[in-house]
Amino acid sequence: MKILVTGAAGFIGFHLVQRLLERGDDVVGIDSLNDYYDPALKLGRLQEAGIDTTDLPAQVSDDQPLDTLPTLESGTQPRYRFVQMKLENQQAMDALFEEHRFDAVCNLAAQAGVRYSLENPRAYISANVVGFMNVLEACRHFDVKNLCFASSSSVYGLNSKMPFSTTDNVDHPISLYAASKKSNELMAHTYSHLYGLQTTGLRFFTVYGPWGRPDMAPFLFTRAAFNGDTIKVFNHGDMLRDFTYIDDIVEGVIRVIDQPAQSNGDWHSDSPSPDSSIAPYRIYNIGNNQPVRLMDFIEAIETAVGEPIEKDMMPIQPGDVKATYADVDALARDMSYRPDTKLQDGIDRFVAWYRDFYQV
């Protein structure tokens, strides 16, 4: 297949591209390489995939024509092409779809981060709503029938029913980031219903692993352990997270790409299934299905690094939730798959990568 991966220099996007290439797919990756976190890590991921990043600009505009945007072939992966561009660039997006005629699209590009959405809300509407609209429209007009996209466990908001199920009500987001992800799900369903676009949304639960995001707790805690710094432990450590290893996430995404959504019911029947839809549309949780106490997660990092971490106990922050816990029964039922990487194994691999990449 020829597959477009947006957010290809991001954490999940990078790993997904590698897996798709390994199995023989043709891949076009796009990423704006914004500076939400250190661009050097994004460039490092591209270099790992064989992309020469020497002449890439710090930024590209929202309206650059496709033929003026940086487009690079991988030096080690002949089936991989990278384009530096923004989802907000509608004309370039349409031109890209017209040129390549993709068989499938996986949209992982987004303005990430819950707390940052309190500081810069407009970035979330621009990238996550307008940008996703451009993806949907391009799929519609250039006959792409298979779209999977990243949602987030954040859509569950203050839901206290555990584990979180895709049949739960998610009408009460507590951050603009979560609201933008919920809007993606609604927009995708609309396009599935109106145009027959097969769309699958994936609610990821606290992803960690090699090449991970430096704004996330696993990275922050590991860096503090090596540097002897103090970490902020929110809600005084009374938090649960369904930490999910990156390889488990990618395996779930691959299975969804290979099994596009189908209509599976009729809301007008006497007893419809809670997740039935007359549109070819699905939502799945991808999580480890085994929530971990935050203090136990920190202890796993201390074990891998071999050093204790100084802790500053803090109150819970606006937009944070106390616990996440994924019900993955639907994923297991439809895709015959459940994430299963043990926490200490995943942390050991992440810390080994960190030692190597940062030479500590």
PyMOL commands that set and color helices and strands:
alter all, ss='L'
color gray80, all
select helices_A, chain A and resi 11-22+39-48+66-68+90-100+116-119+121-141+153-156+176-195+217-227+234-237+246-258+294-305+329-335+343-358
alter helices_A, ss='H'
color red, helices_A
select strands_A, chain A and resi 2-6+26-31+71-73+80-84+104-107+146-152+198-204+207-208+230-233+240-241+244-245+281-286+292-293+310-313
alter strands_A, ss='S'
color yellow, strands_A
deselect
rebuild
show_as cartoon
